[in-house]
């Protein structure tokens, strides 16, 4: 009788080992990036179970006149709701906070950019597995009345997004207490 045995080429084994090594390195790097995004300045961002929102800006240091690119990724299992305005202002879903004298003293300095000054007035569903992007023009409102803006002063900032969770939110709206997901800290110099 014939005896059949399969021989595996040495080059096939090497290619498989290299493939697994590359995939392992990529998985390790991506997990380190996710961990770094969750730990900003030694503080862990803790989100409720079933909520996975990732808010990032494009750089760590900006000049006063430079735009800050913002992206929010929703990979949550639960329904997420974001702020919207009656006028359809595209950047009403986020606001800017500046670090005060204390490490936990974050103060809101700008609700939106100069092109759209409006307070939240409604809700919109934020579909799972989607990315929402915008940009902050680096301007802050100088007074409570009127649309007078100036470049953001030197300091440490972050972007914050208020959100609500659950299917029942549509009926109750912003009467519930929204939670915040912050971006990592960045500096305007």
Residue frames as a rotation matrix with the C-alpha (Angstrom) as fourth column:
UNK 1
0.579 0.815 0.000 0.00
0.815 -0.579 0.000 0.00
0.000 0.000 -1.000 0.00
UNK 2
-0.091 -0.560 0.823 0.95
0.480 -0.749 -0.457 3.52
0.873 0.354 0.337 -0.49
UNK 3
0.047 0.016 -0.999 1.86
0.960 -0.277 0.041 5.65
-0.276 -0.961 -0.028 2.43
UNK 4
0.185 0.091 0.979 0.90
0.549 -0.835 -0.026 9.29
0.815 0.542 -0.204 2.05
UNK 5
0.093 -0.176 -0.980 2.43
0.917 -0.368 0.153 11.89
-0.387 -0.913 0.127 4.30
UNK 6
0.821 0.213 0.530 2.16
0.416 -0.859 -0.299 15.60
0.391 0.466 -0.794 3.99
UNK 7
-0.201 -0.919 -0.339 5.32
0.979 -0.200 -0.036 17.57
-0.034 -0.339 0.940 4.19
UNK 8
0.883 0.425 -0.201 5.19
0.436 -0.900 0.010 21.16
-0.177 -0.096 -0.980 5.25
UNK 9
0.322 -0.769 0.553 7.70
0.575 -0.305 -0.759 23.41
0.752 0.562 0.344 3.69
UNK 10
-0.274 -0.543 -0.794 10.10
0.953 -0.262 -0.150 25.24
-0.126 -0.798 0.589 5.98
UNK 11
-0.946 -0.090 0.312 9.17
0.175 -0.950 0.258 28.54
0.273 0.298 0.914 4.30
UNK 12
-0.031 0.996 0.084 5.47
0.095 -0.081 0.992 27.97
0.995 0.039 -0.092 5.07
UNK 13
0.347 0.093 -0.933 6.25
0.894 0.269 0.359 27.40
0.284 -0.959 0.010 8.74
UNK 14
-0.668 -0.657 -0.351 8.40
0.720 -0.689 -0.081 30.54
-0.188 -0.307 0.933 8.87
UNK 15
-0.742 0.448 0.498 5.68
0.009 -0.736 0.676 32.58
0.670 0.506 0.543 7.13
UNK 16
0.312 0.893 -0.326 3.04
0.381 0.197 0.903 31.35
0.870 -0.406 -0.279 9.60
UNK 17
0.100 -0.357 -0.929 5.27
0.994 -0.006 0.109 32.14
-0.045 -0.934 0.354 12.58
UNK 18
-0.896 -0.441 0.056 6.04
0.444 -0.890 0.105 35.61
0.004 0.119 0.993 11.24
UNK 19
-0.380 0.843 0.380 2.35
0.061 -0.387 0.920 36.23
0.923 0.373 0.096 10.60
UNK 20
0.497 0.546 -0.674 1.45
0.673 0.247 0.697 35.28
0.547 -0.800 -0.245 14.17
UNK 21
-0.301 -0.693 -0.655 4.29
0.931 -0.361 -0.047 37.42
-0.204 -0.624 0.754 15.53
UNK 22
-0.908 -0.004 0.419 3.16
0.181 -0.905 0.384 40.47
0.378 0.425 0.823 13.55
UNK 23
0.026 0.996 0.082 -0.47
0.137 -0.085 0.987 39.97
0.990 -0.014 -0.139 14.58
UNK 24
0.334 0.036 -0.942 0.54
0.914 0.234 0.333 39.62
0.232 -0.972 0.045 18.24
UNK 25
-0.705 -0.648 -0.287 2.57
0.689 -0.722 -0.063 42.85
-0.166 -0.242 0.956 18.10
UNK 26
-0.714 0.501 0.488 -0.32
-0.012 -0.707 0.707 44.71
0.700 0.499 0.511 16.46
UNK 27
0.344 0.860 -0.377 -2.79
0.413 0.222 0.883 43.44
0.843 -0.459 -0.279 19.07
UNK 28
0.011 -0.430 -0.903 -0.41
0.997 -0.062 0.042 44.44
-0.074 -0.901 0.428 21.86
UNK 29
-0.913 -0.388 0.125 0.05
0.402 -0.907 0.126 47.94
0.064 0.166 0.984 20.40
UNK 30
-0.361 0.850 0.385 -3.68
-0.018 -0.419 0.908 48.49
0.933 0.321 0.166 19.95
UNK 31
0.459 0.515 -0.724 -4.39
0.703 0.289 0.650 47.39
0.544 -0.807 -0.229 23.51
UNK 32
-0.381 -0.666 -0.641 -1.71
0.898 -0.432 -0.086 49.80
-0.220 -0.609 0.762 24.77
UNK 33
-0.876 0.129 0.466 -3.31
0.118 -0.878 0.464 52.65
0.469 0.461 0.753 22.80
UNK 34
0.132 0.991 -0.025 -6.72
0.173 0.002 0.985 51.84
0.976 -0.135 -0.171 24.31
UNK 35
0.308 -0.086 -0.948 -5.27
0.941 0.176 0.290 51.68
0.141 -0.981 0.135 27.81
UNK 36
-0.753 -0.637 -0.162 -3.46
0.650 -0.760 -0.032 55.00
-0.102 -0.130 0.986 27.27
UNK 37
-0.573 0.619 0.537 -6.73
0.007 -0.652 0.758 56.56
0.820 0.438 0.370 26.09
UNK 38
0.456 0.794 -0.403 -8.47
0.406 0.218 0.888 55.39
0.792 -0.568 -0.223 29.25
UNK 39
0.430 -0.402 -0.808 -5.71
0.852 -0.114 0.510 56.61
-0.297 -0.909 0.294 31.56
UNK 40
0.304 -0.304 0.903 -5.04
0.435 -0.799 -0.416 60.32
0.848 0.519 -0.110 31.14
UNK 41
-0.174 -0.501 0.848 -2.72
-0.526 -0.681 -0.510 61.89
0.833 -0.534 -0.145 33.67
UNK 42
-0.948 -0.314 -0.049 -3.09
-0.149 0.573 -0.806 58.92
0.281 -0.757 -0.590 36.02
UNK 43
-0.439 0.865 0.244 -6.90
-0.603 -0.082 -0.793 59.14
-0.666 -0.495 0.558 36.16
UNK 44
-0.915 0.188 0.356 -9.00
0.357 0.788 0.502 56.36
-0.186 0.587 -0.788 34.73
UNK 45
-0.591 0.780 -0.204 -12.09
-0.802 -0.543 0.249 57.32
0.084 0.311 0.947 32.80
UNK 46
-0.899 0.338 0.280 -14.80
0.207 0.889 -0.409 55.01
-0.387 -0.309 -0.869 34.11
UNK 47
-0.590 0.752 -0.296 -17.89
-0.735 -0.349 0.581 54.66
0.334 0.560 0.758 31.96
UNK 48
0.068 0.708 0.703 -21.03
-0.827 0.434 -0.358 52.72
-0.559 -0.557 0.615 32.93
UNK 49
-0.535 -0.192 0.823 -21.35
0.079 0.958 0.274 49.09
-0.841 0.212 -0.497 31.94
UNK 50
0.156 0.589 0.793 -22.32
0.839 0.344 -0.421 48.75
-0.521 0.731 -0.441 28.28
UNK 51
0.970 0.113 -0.215 -21.07
0.010 -0.903 -0.429 52.25
-0.242 0.414 -0.878 27.38
UNK 52
0.062 -0.971 0.229 -17.94
0.768 0.193 0.610 52.50
-0.637 0.138 0.758 25.26
UNK 53
0.964 0.192 0.183 -17.32
0.263 -0.791 -0.552 56.05
0.039 0.581 -0.813 24.05
UNK 54
0.028 -0.996 -0.090 -13.87
0.912 -0.011 0.411 57.17
-0.410 -0.094 0.907 22.91
UNK 55
0.963 0.264 0.049 -13.32
0.267 -0.914 -0.305 60.93
-0.036 0.307 -0.951 22.63
UNK 56
0.073 -0.996 -0.047 -9.99
0.848 0.037 0.529 62.16
-0.526 -0.078 0.847 21.24
UNK 57
0.817 -0.023 -0.576 -8.37
-0.268 -0.899 -0.345 65.27
-0.510 0.437 -0.741 19.82
UNK 58
0.933 -0.360 -0.012 -5.74
0.144 0.404 -0.903 65.16
0.330 0.841 0.429 17.10
UNK 59
-0.024 -0.993 0.117 -2.74
0.207 -0.119 -0.971 66.56
0.978 0.001 0.208 19.06
UNK 60
0.189 -0.010 -0.982 -1.49
0.972 0.143 0.186 67.36
0.138 -0.990 0.037 22.56
UNK 61
-0.299 -0.384 -0.873 -0.21
0.505 -0.841 0.196 70.93
-0.810 -0.382 0.445 21.91
UNK 62
0.301 0.490 0.818 -1.81
0.946 -0.262 -0.191 73.71
0.121 0.831 -0.543 19.84
UNK 63
-0.910 -0.402 0.105 -1.12
0.400 -0.916 -0.037 77.32
0.111 0.009 0.994 18.94
UNK 64
-0.601 0.713 -0.361 -3.94
0.039 -0.426 -0.904 79.78
-0.798 -0.557 0.228 19.88
UNK 65
-0.151 0.572 -0.806 -5.19
-0.864 -0.473 -0.174 80.18
-0.481 0.670 0.566 16.28
UNK 66
-0.844 -0.290 -0.451 -4.95
-0.490 0.759 0.429 76.48
0.217 0.583 -0.783 15.39
UNK 67
0.209 0.976 -0.067 -8.14
-0.873 0.217 0.437 74.38
0.440 -0.033 0.897 15.00
UNK 68
-0.669 -0.314 0.674 -8.56
-0.638 0.707 -0.304 71.35
-0.382 -0.633 -0.673 17.27
UNK 69
-0.318 0.527 -0.788 -9.98
-0.630 0.503 0.591 68.29
0.708 0.684 0.173 15.53
UNK 70
-0.428 0.330 0.842 -12.43
-0.796 0.304 -0.523 66.26
-0.429 -0.894 0.132 17.64
UNK 71
-0.346 0.411 -0.843 -13.67
-0.532 0.655 0.537 62.71
0.773 0.634 -0.008 17.13
UNK 72
-0.297 0.389 0.872 -16.10
-0.850 0.308 -0.427 60.64
-0.434 -0.868 0.240 19.16
UNK 73
-0.607 0.054 -0.793 -16.45
-0.447 0.802 0.397 56.93
0.657 0.595 -0.462 18.52
UNK 74
0.018 0.711 0.703 -19.45
-0.976 0.165 -0.142 55.00
-0.217 -0.684 0.697 19.86
UNK 75
-0.529 -0.172 -0.831 -18.96
-0.403 0.913 0.068 51.27
0.747 0.370 -0.552 20.33
UNK 76
-0.675 0.325 0.663 -21.58
-0.693 0.031 -0.720 50.96
-0.255 -0.945 0.204 23.08
UNK 77
-0.887 0.454 -0.087 -24.00
0.417 0.867 0.271 48.10
0.198 0.204 -0.959 23.48
UNK 78
-0.163 0.840 -0.517 -26.58
0.790 -0.203 -0.579 50.47
-0.591 -0.503 -0.630 24.97
UNK 79
0.384 0.407 0.829 -28.45
0.824 -0.556 -0.108 53.32
0.417 0.724 -0.549 23.23
UNK 80
-0.482 -0.607 -0.632 -26.55
0.767 -0.640 0.029 56.64
-0.422 -0.471 0.775 23.52
UNK 81
0.618 0.686 0.384 -28.16
0.774 -0.616 -0.145 60.07
0.137 0.387 -0.912 23.21
UNK 82
-0.579 -0.805 -0.131 -26.30
0.810 -0.586 0.018 63.34
-0.091 -0.096 0.991 22.49
UNK 83
-0.083 0.500 -0.862 -27.35
0.282 -0.818 -0.501 66.99
-0.956 -0.285 -0.073 22.65
UNK 84
-0.489 -0.010 0.872 -28.75
0.860 -0.172 0.480 68.73
0.145 0.985 0.093 19.60
UNK 85
-0.729 0.265 -0.631 -30.26
0.045 -0.902 -0.430 72.15
-0.683 -0.342 0.645 18.95
UNK 86
0.313 0.941 0.127 -33.46
0.343 0.013 -0.939 73.20
-0.886 0.337 -0.319 17.29
UNK 87
0.597 -0.123 -0.793 -31.46
-0.622 -0.696 -0.360 75.15
-0.507 0.708 -0.492 14.71
UNK 88
0.975 -0.201 0.092 -29.45
0.219 0.824 -0.523 72.08
0.029 0.530 0.848 13.81
UNK 89
0.549 -0.831 0.086 -26.12
-0.836 -0.547 0.048 73.48
0.007 -0.099 -0.995 15.00
UNK 90
0.606 -0.266 -0.750 -23.62
-0.193 0.865 -0.462 70.80
0.772 0.425 0.473 13.99
UNK 91
-0.380 -0.866 -0.324 -21.28
0.189 0.270 -0.944 71.27
0.905 -0.420 0.061 16.95
UNK 92
0.113 0.509 0.853 -23.73
-0.786 -0.479 0.390 71.45
0.607 -0.715 0.346 19.83
UNK 93
0.800 0.261 -0.539 -22.83
-0.016 0.909 0.417 67.95
0.599 -0.325 0.732 21.08
UNK 94
0.140 -0.826 -0.546 -19.54
0.922 0.310 -0.232 68.97
0.361 -0.471 0.805 22.78
UNK 95
0.944 0.030 0.329 -18.07
-0.050 -0.971 0.233 71.80
0.327 -0.236 -0.915 24.83
UNK 96
0.060 -0.998 0.015 -14.63
0.212 -0.002 -0.977 72.99
0.975 0.062 0.212 25.93
UNK 97
0.964 0.139 -0.227 -13.36
0.244 -0.119 0.962 72.92
0.107 -0.983 -0.148 29.50
UNK 98
0.208 -0.915 0.346 -10.26
-0.251 -0.391 -0.885 74.65
0.945 0.097 -0.311 30.90
UNK 99
0.196 -0.245 -0.949 -8.29
0.814 0.581 0.018 73.38
0.547 -0.776 0.314 33.90
UNK 100
0.803 0.142 0.579 -8.36
-0.166 -0.879 0.446 75.76
0.572 -0.455 -0.683 36.84
UNK 101
0.091 -0.817 0.569 -6.00
-0.903 -0.309 -0.299 75.98
0.421 -0.486 -0.766 39.79
UNK 102
-0.003 -0.007 1.000 -6.95
-0.690 0.723 0.003 72.54
-0.723 -0.690 -0.007 41.19
UNK 103
-0.893 -0.450 0.009 -6.31
-0.322 0.654 0.684 69.24
-0.314 0.608 -0.729 39.36
UNK 104
-0.614 0.740 0.276 -10.06
0.771 0.636 0.009 68.52
-0.169 0.219 -0.961 39.27
UNK 105
-0.103 0.533 -0.840 -11.24
0.209 -0.814 -0.542 72.10
-0.972 -0.232 -0.028 38.67
UNK 106
-0.766 -0.074 0.639 -12.57
0.636 0.060 0.769 71.92
-0.095 0.995 0.001 35.10
UNK 107
-0.221 0.675 -0.704 -14.56
0.070 -0.709 -0.702 74.98
-0.973 -0.204 0.109 34.01
UNK 108
0.203 0.388 0.899 -16.62
0.924 0.228 -0.307 75.27
-0.324 0.893 -0.312 30.86
UNK 109
-0.454 -0.464 -0.761 -15.23
0.193 -0.885 0.425 78.05
-0.870 0.046 0.491 28.69
UNK 110
-0.624 0.256 -0.739 -17.06
-0.759 -0.424 0.494 77.55
-0.186 0.869 0.458 25.42
UNK 111
0.133 0.759 0.637 -20.21
-0.305 0.643 -0.703 75.69
-0.943 -0.100 0.317 24.48
UNK 112
0.655 0.108 0.748 -19.59
0.639 0.451 -0.624 75.85
-0.404 0.886 0.226 20.74
UNK 113
-0.466 -0.835 0.293 -17.56
0.861 -0.351 0.368 77.70
-0.204 0.424 0.883 18.15
UNK 114
-0.745 0.106 -0.658 -18.09
-0.040 -0.993 -0.116 81.28
-0.666 -0.060 0.744 17.00
UNK 115
-0.888 0.371 -0.271 -20.24
-0.319 -0.074 0.945 80.13
0.330 0.926 0.184 14.10
UNK 116
-0.046 0.896 -0.442 -22.90
0.054 0.444 0.894 78.60
0.997 0.018 -0.069 16.30
UNK 117
-0.932 -0.186 0.311 -23.71
-0.276 -0.192 -0.942 79.85
0.235 -0.964 0.128 19.77
UNK 118
0.086 0.991 -0.106 -26.57
-0.640 0.137 0.756 77.82
0.763 0.003 0.646 21.19
UNK 119
-0.471 -0.134 0.872 -27.47
-0.823 0.422 -0.380 75.82
-0.317 -0.897 -0.309 24.25
UNK 120
-0.988 0.131 -0.085 -28.61
0.097 0.942 0.320 72.21
0.122 0.308 -0.944 24.06
UNK 121
-0.462 0.884 0.074 -32.31
-0.864 -0.429 -0.263 71.97
-0.201 -0.186 0.962 23.41
UNK 122
0.648 0.731 -0.215 -32.90
-0.762 0.630 -0.152 68.42
0.024 0.262 0.965 22.33
UNK 123
0.006 -0.578 0.816 -31.61
-0.408 0.744 0.529 64.91
-0.913 -0.336 -0.231 21.89
UNK 124
0.435 0.109 -0.894 -30.46
-0.873 0.293 -0.389 62.77
0.220 0.950 0.223 19.00
UNK 125
0.904 -0.139 0.404 -29.70
0.007 0.950 0.312 59.06
-0.427 -0.279 0.860 18.90
UNK 126
0.147 -0.918 -0.367 -26.04
-0.976 -0.194 0.094 58.32
-0.158 0.345 -0.925 18.39
UNK 127
0.859 0.316 -0.402 -25.87
-0.433 0.867 -0.245 55.04
0.271 0.384 0.882 16.53
UNK 128
0.585 -0.642 0.496 -23.50
-0.172 0.500 0.849 52.35
-0.793 -0.582 0.182 17.72
UNK 129
0.058 -0.729 0.682 -20.29
0.728 0.498 0.471 51.70
-0.683 0.470 0.559 15.75
UNK 130
0.658 0.127 0.743 -20.17
0.648 -0.599 -0.471 55.19
0.385 0.790 -0.477 14.29
UNK 131
-0.392 -0.835 -0.386 -17.71
0.898 -0.439 0.037 58.05
-0.200 -0.332 0.922 14.38
UNK 132
0.795 0.591 0.134 -18.71
0.603 -0.795 -0.065 61.68
0.069 0.132 -0.989 14.87
UNK 133
-0.288 -0.957 -0.043 -16.18
0.957 -0.289 0.038 64.42
-0.048 -0.030 0.998 14.05
UNK 134
0.874 0.448 0.189 -15.98
0.456 -0.890 0.004 68.17
0.170 0.082 -0.982 14.41
UNK 135
-0.236 -0.970 0.061 -13.47
0.810 -0.231 -0.539 70.89
0.537 -0.078 0.840 15.12
UNK 136
0.640 0.273 -0.719 -13.07
0.658 -0.678 0.328 73.66
-0.398 -0.682 -0.613 17.67
UNK 137
0.631 -0.345 0.695 -11.76
0.460 -0.555 -0.693 76.86
0.625 0.757 -0.192 16.16
UNK 138
-0.289 -0.834 -0.469 -9.79
0.882 -0.041 -0.470 77.69
0.373 -0.550 0.748 19.33
UNK 139
-0.566 0.174 0.805 -12.03
-0.154 -0.983 0.104 80.64
0.810 -0.065 0.583 20.21
UNK 140
-0.538 0.447 -0.715 -13.73
0.843 0.311 -0.440 81.31
0.026 -0.839 -0.544 23.53
UNK 141
0.330 0.755 0.566 -16.65
0.596 -0.632 0.495 83.64
0.732 0.174 -0.659 24.19
UNK 142
-0.701 -0.699 0.141 -15.54
0.381 -0.534 -0.755 86.80
0.602 -0.476 0.641 26.01
UNK 143
-0.824 0.464 0.326 -18.91
-0.565 -0.619 -0.546 87.83
-0.052 -0.634 0.772 27.41
UNK 144
-0.644 0.655 0.395 -22.34
0.308 0.695 -0.650 86.47
-0.700 -0.297 -0.650 28.24
UNK 145
0.479 0.845 -0.239 -24.13
0.155 -0.349 -0.924 88.75
-0.864 0.406 -0.298 25.79
UNK 146
0.655 -0.161 -0.739 -23.43
-0.712 -0.460 -0.531 88.79
-0.254 0.873 -0.416 22.09
UNK 147
0.903 -0.366 0.225 -21.08
0.421 0.860 -0.288 86.80
-0.088 0.355 0.931 19.94
UNK 148
0.628 -0.771 0.110 -17.70
-0.728 -0.631 -0.268 88.27
0.276 0.088 -0.957 20.92
UNK 149
0.947 -0.321 0.012 -14.90
0.311 0.925 0.220 85.71
-0.081 -0.204 0.976 20.68
UNK 150
0.469 -0.882 -0.046 -11.14
-0.883 -0.467 -0.052 85.74
0.024 0.065 -0.998 21.19
UNK 151
0.034 -0.549 -0.835 -8.36
-0.330 0.782 -0.528 83.15
0.943 0.293 -0.154 20.93
UNK 152
0.875 0.256 -0.411 -8.28
0.235 0.519 0.822 80.74
0.423 -0.816 0.394 23.85
UNK 153
0.542 -0.712 0.447 -5.72
-0.825 -0.553 0.117 81.85
0.164 -0.432 -0.887 26.45
UNK 154
-0.350 -0.781 -0.518 -2.71
-0.516 0.622 -0.589 79.67
0.782 0.061 -0.621 27.26
UNK 155
-0.151 0.295 0.944 -3.67
-0.948 0.229 -0.223 76.73
-0.282 -0.928 0.245 29.45
UNK 156
-0.988 -0.095 0.123 -4.72
-0.078 0.987 0.142 73.11
-0.135 0.130 -0.982 29.71
UNK 157
-0.232 0.938 -0.259 -8.01
-0.961 -0.262 -0.087 72.17
-0.149 0.228 0.962 28.06
UNK 158
-0.896 0.088 0.436 -10.17
0.168 0.975 0.148 69.18
-0.412 0.206 -0.888 27.22
UNK 159
-0.555 0.794 -0.249 -13.30
-0.624 -0.199 0.756 68.54
0.551 0.575 0.605 25.19
UNK 160
-0.854 0.359 0.377 -16.29
-0.107 0.587 -0.803 67.09
-0.510 -0.726 -0.462 27.04
UNK 161
-0.654 0.687 -0.317 -19.38
-0.340 0.108 0.934 65.42
0.676 0.719 0.163 25.61
UNK 162
-0.538 0.569 0.622 -22.54
-0.676 0.150 -0.722 65.10
-0.504 -0.809 0.304 27.72
UNK 163
-0.642 0.347 -0.684 -24.51
-0.397 0.613 0.683 61.96
0.656 0.710 -0.256 26.96
UNK 164
-0.041 0.689 0.724 -27.50
-0.931 0.236 -0.277 60.01
-0.361 -0.686 0.632 28.22
UNK 165
-0.919 -0.309 -0.245 -27.98
-0.369 0.894 0.256 56.24
0.140 0.325 -0.935 28.14
UNK 166
-0.714 0.608 0.348 -31.05
0.211 0.661 -0.721 54.11
-0.668 -0.441 -0.599 27.61
UNK 167
-0.690 0.535 0.488 -34.19
0.643 0.143 0.752 53.67
0.332 0.833 -0.443 25.55
UNK 168
0.242 0.867 -0.436 -36.39
0.970 -0.233 0.073 55.64
-0.038 -0.441 -0.897 27.95
UNK 169
-0.555 -0.574 -0.602 -34.36
0.579 -0.787 0.216 58.84
-0.597 -0.228 0.769 27.43
UNK 170
-0.792 0.242 0.560 -36.44
0.438 -0.414 0.798 59.99
0.425 0.878 0.222 24.45
UNK 171
0.234 0.972 -0.040 -39.46
0.676 -0.132 0.725 60.55
0.699 -0.197 -0.687 26.70
UNK 172
0.625 0.014 -0.781 -37.67
0.736 -0.347 0.582 62.25
-0.263 -0.938 -0.227 29.61
UNK 173
0.705 -0.379 0.599 -35.00
0.239 -0.669 -0.704 64.19
0.667 0.640 -0.381 27.71
UNK 174
-0.282 -0.926 0.250 -32.41
0.120 -0.293 -0.949 66.27
0.952 -0.237 0.194 29.54
UNK 175
0.564 0.502 0.656 -34.48
-0.634 -0.247 0.733 66.05
0.530 -0.829 0.179 32.76
UNK 176
0.882 -0.386 -0.270 -32.12
0.464 0.808 0.363 63.18
0.078 -0.446 0.892 33.54
UNK 177
0.641 -0.732 -0.230 -28.63
-0.391 -0.570 0.723 64.03
-0.660 -0.374 -0.651 34.76
UNK 178
0.891 -0.320 -0.323 -26.26
-0.214 0.332 -0.919 63.67
0.401 0.887 0.227 31.78
UNK 179
0.619 -0.783 0.058 -22.88
0.401 0.380 0.833 62.02
-0.675 -0.493 0.549 32.19
UNK 180
0.694 -0.462 -0.552 -19.67
-0.676 -0.682 -0.280 63.36
-0.247 0.568 -0.785 30.62
UNK 181
0.653 -0.667 0.358 -17.02
0.701 0.712 0.045 61.65
-0.285 0.222 0.932 28.58
UNK 182
0.684 -0.457 -0.568 -13.85
-0.354 -0.890 0.289 63.80
-0.638 0.003 -0.770 28.45
UNK 183
0.812 -0.566 -0.144 -11.06
0.015 0.267 -0.964 63.81
0.584 0.780 0.225 25.90
UNK 184
0.210 -0.840 -0.501 -7.45
0.976 0.207 0.062 63.66
0.051 -0.502 0.863 26.95
UNK 185
0.575 -0.071 -0.815 -5.91
0.292 -0.913 0.285 66.91
-0.764 -0.402 -0.504 28.12
UNK 186
0.210 -0.569 0.795 -4.30
0.936 -0.118 -0.332 69.22
0.282 0.814 0.508 25.59
UNK 187
-0.060 -0.379 -0.924 -2.44
0.644 -0.722 0.254 72.50
-0.763 -0.579 0.287 25.85
UNK 188
0.756 0.162 0.634 -2.92
0.574 -0.630 -0.523 75.80
0.315 0.759 -0.570 24.06
UNK 189
0.073 -0.836 -0.544 0.41
0.836 -0.247 0.491 77.67
-0.545 -0.490 0.681 24.05
